[in-house]
Amino acid sequence: MSGLTHFDNEGKAHMVDVSEKAVTSRVAVAEGYIRMSAKTLDIITKGTAKKGDVLGVAQLAGIMGAKKTADLIPLCHPLPITKVALTLAPDAARPGIRVEATVKTTGQTGVEMEALTAVTTACLTVYDMVKAVEKGMVIEDIRLVLKDGGKSGRYEAEK
């Protein structure tokens, strides 16, 4: 099946057996954005959103999202995550919020999906907390920026 590891020889989906893979330190970094009006960004940065601290709640939601990835993505392995860190940075030029997640583990498979889920969950939480102000926000450009560790080594996205 063209080298896709989540399919068996008959083309059926299955969870990859990682039991023979080496335990190594692994890290993944993902990023994404939620684009909004300058007015909505101002409400977030001034801390005047009716639901409270938008960036603080979104940061916690991203951490929780990373920890729940195996519950959401059917073929992901549950992993012993050793670190999840999120930064949410206002970007007046876009305007919007840039979200970056770093996830680490020591295990037999990588944490790319956990980093991507953390970013997505944080962006969705920002949307939820200020949707009463603006429904037209756009979540965009979610991508893997860095992955290191394991057999396939290091990957860095182009800037």
Z-matrix of the N, CA and C atoms (Angstrom, degrees):
N
C 1 1.467
C 2 1.526 1 110.68
N 3 1.275 2 120.21 1 57.22
C 4 1.468 3 125.82 2 171.05
C 5 1.527 4 114.62 3 49.48
N 6 1.322 5 118.33 4 30.77
C 7 1.452 6 120.80 5 174.67
C 8 1.518 7 115.73 6 76.32
N 9 1.312 8 118.91 7 7.54
C 10 1.454 9 120.65 8 177.13
C 11 1.525 10 108.24 9 -80.24
N 12 1.324 11 116.60 10 118.59
C 13 1.458 12 120.51 11 -170.55
C 14 1.524 13 114.42 12 -77.61
N 15 1.317 14 118.57 13 -14.89
C 16 1.457 15 120.13 14 -178.64
C 17 1.531 16 112.88 15 -89.17
N 18 1.333 17 116.30 16 12.26
C 19 1.456 18 121.28 17 176.42
C 20 1.524 19 108.65 18 -126.12
N 21 1.332 20 115.81 19 138.97
C 22 1.463 21 118.95 20 177.93
C 23 1.524 22 109.60 21 -83.86
N 24 1.329 23 116.82 22 -174.41
C 25 1.467 24 121.68 23 -177.59
C 26 1.518 25 113.50 24 -63.21
N 27 1.330 26 116.73 25 -20.43
C 28 1.464 27 121.09 26 179.16
C 29 1.530 28 112.05 27 -96.29
N 30 1.337 29 116.33 28 3.92
C 31 1.449 30 120.21 29 179.33
C 32 1.520 31 114.86 30 83.51
N 33 1.315 32 117.21 31 11.35
C 34 1.467 33 121.23 32 179.55
C 35 1.530 34 110.11 33 -91.54
N 36 1.313 35 115.78 34 142.76
C 37 1.459 36 120.55 35 178.91
C 38 1.523 37 110.21 36 -66.81
N 39 1.327 38 115.42 37 141.26
C 40 1.463 39 120.78 38 175.89
C 41 1.522 40 109.29 39 -155.04
N 42 1.329 41 115.76 40 159.42
C 43 1.455 42 120.63 41 175.07
C 44 1.520 43 107.87 42 -81.17
N 45 1.327 44 115.66 43 130.28
C 46 1.456 45 121.52 44 -178.08
C 47 1.527 46 110.07 45 -64.69
N 48 1.316 47 116.39 46 137.60
C 49 1.460 48 121.81 47 175.97
C 50 1.526 49 108.32 48 -81.44
N 51 1.317 50 117.23 49 112.07
C 52 1.470 51 121.41 50 -179.50
C 53 1.528 52 111.93 51 -104.73
N 54 1.328 53 117.21 52 9.86
C 55 1.468 54 120.46 53 -173.71
C 56 1.523 55 113.45 54 -62.41
N 57 1.317 56 118.05 55 -26.33
C 58 1.466 57 120.80 56 -179.56
C 59 1.529 58 112.47 57 -92.77
N 60 1.325 59 118.05 58 -5.04
C 61 1.458 60 121.17 59 -179.58
C 62 1.529 61 110.12 60 -76.91
N 63 1.316 62 114.98 61 149.61
C 64 1.464 63 120.91 62 179.25
C 65 1.526 64 110.44 63 -71.54
N 66 1.315 65 115.10 64 146.16
C 67 1.460 66 121.58 65 172.98
C 68 1.525 67 106.82 66 -81.55
N 69 1.337 68 116.02 67 119.13
C 70 1.462 69 120.92 68 179.26
C 71 1.523 70 109.42 69 -136.92
N 72 1.332 71 114.98 70 162.53
C 73 1.463 72 120.18 71 173.24
C 74 1.524 73 107.77 72 -73.44
N 75 1.336 74 115.21 73 134.62
C 76 1.453 75 120.94 74 -177.50
C 77 1.520 76 109.35 75 -135.68
N 78 1.321 77 115.34 76 146.81
C 79 1.462 78 121.30 77 178.31
C 80 1.523 79 108.73 78 -142.34
N 81 1.317 80 115.46 79 147.70
C 82 1.462 81 121.03 80 173.27
C 83 1.522 82 108.30 81 -140.88
N 84 1.321 83 115.06 82 142.24
C 85 1.460 84 122.06 83 176.12
C 86 1.526 85 107.27 84 -125.95
N 87 1.324 86 115.89 85 131.19
C 88 1.467 87 121.31 86 177.14
C 89 1.515 88 108.41 87 -127.61
N 90 1.326 89 115.65 88 159.70
C 91 1.457 90 120.51 89 177.11
C 92 1.518 91 109.73 90 -140.43
N 93 1.316 92 114.78 91 162.04
C 94 1.458 93 121.58 92 175.43
C 95 1.514 94 109.02 93 -168.89
N 96 1.315 95 115.29 94 173.08
C 97 1.464 96 121.14 95 -176.38
C 98 1.514 97 110.09 96 -136.10
N 99 1.310 98 115.10 97 151.11
C 100 1.449 99 120.71 98 165.54
C 101 1.526 100 105.61 99 -121.89
N 102 1.326 101 114.54 100 113.89
C 103 1.460 102 122.08 101 -177.89
C 104 1.517 103 109.40 102 -89.79
N 105 1.335 104 115.49 103 140.30
C 106 1.469 105 121.22 104 -176.09
C 107 1.519 106 108.90 105 -153.97
N 108 1.306 107 116.23 106 176.42
C 109 1.462 108 120.30 107 176.64
C 110 1.526 109 109.66 108 -72.83
N 111 1.312 110 115.60 109 158.84
C 112 1.466 111 120.71 110 176.19
C 113 1.519 112 110.48 111 -60.69
N 114 1.327 113 117.61 112 -34.02
C 115 1.471 114 121.82 113 179.33
C 116 1.534 115 110.48 114 -62.51
N 117 1.326 116 116.71 115 -45.88
C 118 1.465 117 120.61 116 -179.80
C 119 1.527 118 110.60 117 -66.38
N 120 1.320 119 116.57 118 -42.08
C 121 1.464 120 120.11 119 177.66
C 122 1.531 121 110.38 120 -60.45
N 123 1.315 122 116.65 121 -39.80
C 124 1.463 123 121.23 122 178.54
C 125 1.531 124 111.46 123 -61.83
N 126 1.317 125 116.83 124 -41.71
C 127 1.468 126 121.30 125 177.89
C 128 1.528 127 110.38 126 -60.91
N 129 1.328 128 116.01 127 -41.92
C 130 1.466 129 120.60 128 179.88
C 131 1.521 130 110.70 129 -66.60
N 132 1.325 131 116.70 130 -48.67
C 133 1.469 132 119.39 131 -174.69
C 134 1.528 133 112.58 132 -71.06
N 135 1.319 134 117.15 133 -28.36
C 136 1.467 135 119.96 134 177.49
C 137 1.525 136 112.34 135 -82.91
N 138 1.334 137 116.80 136 -9.41
C 139 1.462 138 120.51 137 178.77
C 140 1.514 139 114.09 138 74.28
N 141 1.340 140 117.05 139 28.58
C 142 1.464 141 120.31 140 -176.90
C 143 1.533 142 113.52 141 -105.56
N 144 1.326 143 117.24 142 12.21
C 145 1.472 144 119.74 143 177.19
C 146 1.523 145 109.30 144 -66.28
N 147 1.316 146 116.51 145 138.58
C 148 1.472 147 121.08 146 -176.20
C 149 1.522 148 112.73 147 -61.59
N 150 1.326 149 117.77 148 -29.49
C 151 1.467 150 120.44 149 -178.43
C 152 1.528 151 113.13 150 -84.52
N 153 1.341 152 117.42 151 -4.16
C 154 1.458 153 119.03 152 175.57
C 155 1.514 154 114.20 153 111.91
N 156 1.328 155 116.05 154 -151.60
C 157 1.461 156 124.92 155 -175.40
C 158 1.528 157 110.00 156 -73.40
N 159 1.320 158 116.09 157 91.84
C 160 1.464 159 121.57 158 -174.78
C 161 1.523 160 111.80 159 -59.09
N 162 1.317 161 116.70 160 -49.52
C 163 1.464 162 119.61 161 -175.61
C 164 1.525 163 112.00 162 -69.03
N 165 1.319 164 117.91 163 -37.25
C 166 1.462 165 121.02 164 178.16
C 167 1.515 166 112.25 165 -66.04
N 168 1.327 167 116.37 166 -43.79
C 169 1.470 168 120.38 167 179.16
C 170 1.527 169 109.94 168 -66.91
N 171 1.334 170 117.30 169 -41.20
C 172 1.470 171 120.79 170 179.70
C 173 1.529 172 111.26 171 -64.73
N 174 1.318 173 116.74 172 -35.99
C 175 1.463 174 120.12 173 177.38
C 176 1.533 175 110.53 174 -62.70
N 177 1.320 176 116.61 175 -46.88
C 178 1.467 177 119.86 176 177.99
C 179 1.531 178 111.39 177 -64.01
N 180 1.327 179 116.65 178 -40.01
C 181 1.468 180 120.29 179 178.44
C 182 1.524 181 111.18 180 -61.53
N 183 1.327 182 116.82 181 -39.65
C 184 1.467 183 120.07 182 177.88
C 185 1.519 184 112.26 183 -62.83
N 186 1.327 185 116.18 184 -40.94
C 187 1.469 186 120.13 185 176.96
C 188 1.529 187 109.70 186 -62.24
N 189 1.324 188 115.94 187 -46.18
C 190 1.468 189 119.60 188 178.68
C 191 1.533 190 111.39 189 -62.25
N 192 1.324 191 116.82 190 -39.51
C 193 1.464 192 120.67 191 178.86
C 194 1.514 193 112.05 192 -60.43
N 195 1.335 194 116.40 193 -43.68
C 196 1.469 195 119.95 194 178.10
C 197 1.521 196 110.81 195 -58.88
N 198 1.334 197 116.07 196 -42.18
C 199 1.463 198 120.58 197 -178.22
C 200 1.524 199 113.25 198 -69.57
N 201 1.328 200 118.15 199 -20.98
C 202 1.470 201 122.55 200 -177.74
C 203 1.529 202 113.10 201 -102.65
N 204 1.314 203 118.56 202 7.83
C 205 1.464 204 121.56 203 -173.90
C 206 1.524 205 112.56 204 -55.01
N 207 1.313 206 117.55 205 -45.16
C 208 1.477 207 120.15 206 -178.48
C 209 1.529 208 111.87 207 -63.80
N 210 1.331 209 117.67 208 -22.72
C 211 1.467 210 120.82 209 176.69
C 212 1.527 211 111.64 210 -79.19
N 213 1.320 212 117.12 211 -20.41
C 214 1.468 213 121.91 212 -174.68
C 215 1.523 214 113.58 213 -101.58
N 216 1.321 215 116.94 214 -35.64
C 217 1.470 216 122.12 215 -176.20
C 218 1.533 217 106.90 216 -105.37
N 219 1.318 218 117.86 217 112.94
C 220 1.465 219 121.37 218 -167.61
C 221 1.531 220 116.94 219 -54.02
N 222 1.310 221 119.58 220 -35.38
C 223 1.461 222 119.87 221 -174.18
C 224 1.529 223 113.71 222 -105.17
N 225 1.335 224 117.43 223 10.31
C 226 1.467 225 121.49 224 176.35
C 227 1.521 226 110.11 225 -78.21
N 228 1.320 227 115.04 226 142.24
C 229 1.459 228 120.72 227 175.84
C 230 1.525 229 109.66 228 -81.44
N 231 1.321 230 118.03 229 141.20
C 232 1.464 231 119.36 230 169.80
C 233 1.530 232 108.10 231 -69.20
N 234 1.318 233 116.66 232 129.67
C 235 1.465 234 120.61 233 -173.32
C 236 1.522 235 111.77 234 -122.41
N 237 1.321 236 116.05 235 150.02
C 238 1.467 237 119.70 236 173.45
C 239 1.536 238 109.45 237 -81.03
N 240 1.306 239 116.35 238 88.50
C 241 1.458 240 120.87 239 -178.31
C 242 1.524 241 108.53 240 -70.52
N 243 1.334 242 115.74 241 131.01
C 244 1.459 243 120.13 242 -179.39
C 245 1.521 244 112.67 243 -102.77
N 246 1.341 245 117.45 244 -15.79
C 247 1.462 246 120.76 245 178.07
C 248 1.519 247 109.56 246 -158.47
N 249 1.324 248 115.14 247 137.62
C 250 1.458 249 121.98 248 167.04
C 251 1.517 250 106.38 249 -136.13
N 252 1.313 251 116.91 250 122.92
C 253 1.463 252 121.78 251 177.59
C 254 1.517 253 108.80 252 -130.79
N 255 1.323 254 115.97 253 132.65
C 256 1.469 255 121.07 254 178.09
C 257 1.513 256 109.90 255 -123.38
N 258 1.317 257 115.55 256 141.15
C 259 1.452 258 121.46 257 169.03
C 260 1.518 259 107.49 258 -121.55
N 261 1.315 260 115.44 259 136.33
C 262 1.460 261 122.14 260 176.52
C 263 1.514 262 106.14 261 -122.13
N 264 1.326 263 115.97 262 112.55
C 265 1.455 264 120.71 263 -173.91
C 266 1.523 265 110.58 264 -118.06
N 267 1.332 266 116.87 265 121.94
C 268 1.460 267 119.79 266 174.65
C 269 1.533 268 110.21 267 -61.29
N 270 1.316 269 115.71 268 140.08
C 271 1.461 270 122.65 269 -179.98
C 272 1.526 271 107.45 270 -129.26
N 273 1.322 272 116.28 271 98.22
C 274 1.467 273 121.02 272 -176.65
C 275 1.523 274 112.07 273 -66.36
N 276 1.331 275 118.01 274 -26.58
C 277 1.464 276 120.88 275 -178.43
C 278 1.523 277 112.55 276 -71.01
N 279 1.313 278 118.29 277 -31.04
C 280 1.470 279 120.92 278 -176.07
C 281 1.517 280 111.99 279 -72.82
N 282 1.240 281 130.93 280 -42.72
C 283 1.456 282 127.76 281 -26.47
C 284 1.532 283 110.95 282 -76.34
N 285 1.315 284 114.81 283 154.10
C 286 1.455 285 119.90 284 179.74
C 287 1.510 286 111.42 285 164.28
N 288 1.320 287 114.49 286 -161.28
C 289 1.463 288 121.93 287 -179.29
C 290 1.527 289 107.91 288 -120.87
N 291 1.337 290 116.15 289 129.15
C 292 1.463 291 121.58 290 172.70
C 293 1.516 292 106.81 291 -93.95
N 294 1.317 293 115.93 292 129.91
C 295 1.460 294 121.63 293 179.86
C 296 1.527 295 108.07 294 -115.26
N 297 1.334 296 116.07 295 131.82
C 298 1.464 297 120.94 296 175.23
C 299 1.522 298 108.46 297 -129.51
N 300 1.319 299 115.75 298 135.11
C 301 1.465 300 121.81 299 178.62
C 302 1.517 301 109.74 300 -123.93
N 303 1.320 302 115.29 301 136.42
C 304 1.459 303 122.70 302 173.05
C 305 1.524 304 107.11 303 -118.93
N 306 1.330 305 115.82 304 127.81
C 307 1.463 306 121.04 305 179.77
C 308 1.527 307 107.91 306 -127.68
N 309 1.347 308 115.20 307 136.85
C 310 1.463 309 120.73 308 178.75
C 311 1.522 310 110.25 309 -127.43
N 312 1.327 311 114.37 310 153.00
C 313 1.457 312 122.11 311 172.61
C 314 1.520 313 108.68 312 -154.23
N 315 1.290 314 115.52 313 165.28
C 316 1.453 315 122.42 314 165.70
C 317 1.517 316 103.89 315 -120.89
N 318 1.310 317 115.67 316 108.04
C 319 1.449 318 118.87 317 -173.99
C 320 1.512 319 112.75 318 -166.30
N 321 1.343 320 114.23 319 -163.15
C 322 1.458 321 121.30 320 -174.25
C 323 1.521 322 113.72 321 -103.15
N 324 1.325 323 116.98 322 0.29
C 325 1.458 324 120.74 323 176.03
C 326 1.522 325 108.56 324 -150.81
N 327 1.314 326 115.95 325 161.40
C 328 1.454 327 121.33 326 -171.47
C 329 1.514 328 115.00 327 -80.91
N 330 1.329 329 115.06 328 174.53
C 331 1.465 330 122.67 329 -176.03
C 332 1.530 331 112.45 330 -117.58
N 333 1.328 332 116.37 331 28.66
C 334 1.464 333 119.44 332 178.75
C 335 1.528 334 111.84 333 -61.31
N 336 1.321 335 116.04 334 -44.47
C 337 1.466 336 119.39 335 -178.32
C 338 1.526 337 111.18 336 -65.89
N 339 1.310 338 117.13 337 -34.20
C 340 1.459 339 120.82 338 178.60
C 341 1.528 340 110.88 339 -66.47
N 342 1.330 341 117.00 340 -40.99
C 343 1.465 342 120.23 341 178.25
C 344 1.527 343 110.81 342 -66.33
N 345 1.319 344 116.98 343 -42.67
C 346 1.467 345 120.91 344 178.60
C 347 1.528 346 111.56 345 -65.43
N 348 1.315 347 116.73 346 -38.87
C 349 1.473 348 121.07 347 178.39
C 350 1.523 349 110.54 348 -67.59
N 351 1.321 350 117.29 349 -38.12
C 352 1.465 351 120.83 350 177.91
C 353 1.529 352 110.63 351 -60.71
N 354 1.322 353 116.98 352 -46.37
C 355 1.467 354 120.92 353 179.38
C 356 1.523 355 110.61 354 -62.72
N 357 1.316 356 116.20 355 -47.09
C 358 1.467 357 120.73 356 -178.56
C 359 1.521 358 111.49 357 -61.27
N 360 1.324 359 116.63 358 -44.66
C 361 1.462 360 121.04 359 -179.66
C 362 1.527 361 111.05 360 -63.66
N 363 1.317 362 117.08 361 -41.36
C 364 1.463 363 120.42 362 178.12
C 365 1.528 364 110.81 363 -63.69
N 366 1.318 365 117.61 364 -43.64
C 367 1.467 366 120.61 365 178.55
C 368 1.530 367 111.29 366 -63.31
N 369 1.321 368 117.01 367 -43.20
C 370 1.465 369 120.39 368 178.02
C 371 1.528 370 111.59 369 -62.41
N 372 1.327 371 116.43 370 -35.24
C 373 1.459 372 120.06 371 179.32
C 374 1.527 373 111.19 372 -68.93
N 375 1.333 374 116.97 373 -41.07
C 376 1.467 375 119.43 374 174.63
C 377 1.528 376 109.09 375 -58.07
N 378 1.330 377 116.24 376 -46.64
C 379 1.467 378 119.91 377 179.37
C 380 1.530 379 110.46 378 -57.06
N 381 1.313 380 116.84 379 -48.78
C 382 1.459 381 120.98 380 -177.63
C 383 1.527 382 111.94 381 -60.07
N 384 1.306 383 116.15 382 -39.27
C 385 1.460 384 119.16 383 -174.40
C 386 1.523 385 114.31 384 -74.96
N 387 1.337 386 117.56 385 -22.24
C 388 1.471 387 119.20 386 -179.11
C 389 1.524 388 113.44 387 -125.10
N 390 1.311 389 117.15 388 14.79
C 391 1.469 390 119.83 389 -179.54
C 392 1.527 391 112.90 390 -63.35
N 393 1.316 392 117.64 391 -23.71
C 394 1.469 393 120.39 392 177.00
C 395 1.532 394 110.71 393 -66.92
N 396 1.338 395 116.24 394 -26.15
C 397 1.459 396 121.29 395 179.12
C 398 1.525 397 110.91 396 -86.27
N 399 1.348 398 115.91 397 -39.03
C 400 1.471 399 120.75 398 -175.44
C 401 1.526 400 110.15 399 -151.58
N 402 1.304 401 115.69 400 116.77
C 403 1.463 402 120.37 401 178.75
C 404 1.533 403 112.69 402 -90.30
N 405 1.321 404 117.43 403 -14.05
C 406 1.461 405 121.08 404 -175.62
C 407 1.515 406 115.35 405 -90.69
N 408 1.319 407 118.03 406 15.70
C 409 1.467 408 119.90 407 177.17
C 410 1.529 409 109.54 408 -61.93
N 411 1.331 410 115.37 409 151.82
C 412 1.465 411 120.63 410 -177.60
C 413 1.527 412 109.47 411 -125.08
N 414 1.314 413 115.19 412 125.21
C 415 1.467 414 121.23 413 173.34
C 416 1.522 415 106.14 414 -90.43
N 417 1.340 416 116.40 415 126.10
C 418 1.466 417 118.79 416 -171.16
C 419 1.524 418 112.83 417 -149.73
N 420 1.308 419 113.75 418 164.10
C 421 1.466 420 123.25 419 171.13
C 422 1.524 421 114.21 420 56.72
N 423 1.315 422 116.95 421 36.07
C 424 1.470 423 120.08 422 175.56
C 425 1.529 424 107.23 423 -76.48
N 426 1.327 425 114.89 424 126.67
C 427 1.466 426 118.59 425 -177.28
C 428 1.518 427 111.40 426 -158.02
N 429 1.323 428 114.22 427 159.86
C 430 1.454 429 121.66 428 172.95
C 431 1.524 430 108.13 429 -78.97
N 432 1.328 431 116.75 430 128.14
C 433 1.457 432 122.23 431 -179.23
C 434 1.525 433 111.03 432 -100.29
N 435 1.339 434 116.03 433 -37.41
C 436 1.462 435 121.19 434 -176.82
C 437 1.510 436 109.55 435 -150.43
N 438 1.313 437 115.49 436 141.98
C 439 1.462 438 122.79 437 172.52
C 440 1.513 439 105.83 438 -143.83
N 441 1.332 440 116.06 439 132.30
C 442 1.455 441 119.13 440 178.90
C 443 1.517 442 109.54 441 -143.24
N 444 1.329 443 115.55 442 146.58
C 445 1.461 444 122.18 443 179.22
C 446 1.511 445 111.26 444 107.57
N 447 1.303 446 114.72 445 160.51
C 448 1.463 447 120.05 446 178.80
C 449 1.508 448 112.51 447 82.23
N 450 1.330 449 114.30 448 -177.52
C 451 1.463 450 121.80 449 -174.98
C 452 1.521 451 113.03 450 -63.28
N 453 1.331 452 117.40 451 -36.37
C 454 1.463 453 119.68 452 -176.37
C 455 1.523 454 113.10 453 -81.22
N 456 1.339 455 117.58 454 -6.19
C 457 1.458 456 120.29 455 173.59
C 458 1.511 457 115.04 456 75.89
N 459 1.318 458 114.91 457 -141.87
C 460 1.465 459 122.74 458 -171.91
C 461 1.535 460 111.40 459 -99.82
N 462 1.312 461 115.25 460 139.68
C 463 1.471 462 122.87 461 172.53
C 464 1.520 463 107.53 462 -131.30
N 465 1.300 464 116.92 463 131.58
C 466 1.457 465 122.21 464 173.31
C 467 1.515 466 108.61 465 -129.59
N 468 1.319 467 116.11 466 128.24
C 469 1.457 468 120.49 467 178.57
C 470 1.526 469 110.41 468 -71.67
N 471 1.307 470 115.34 469 153.28
C 472 1.456 471 119.37 470 174.77
C 473 1.520 472 108.71 471 -67.53
N 474 1.284 473 116.05 472 145.00
C 475 1.477 474 121.20 473 -178.92
C 476 1.497 475 111.48 474 -74.75
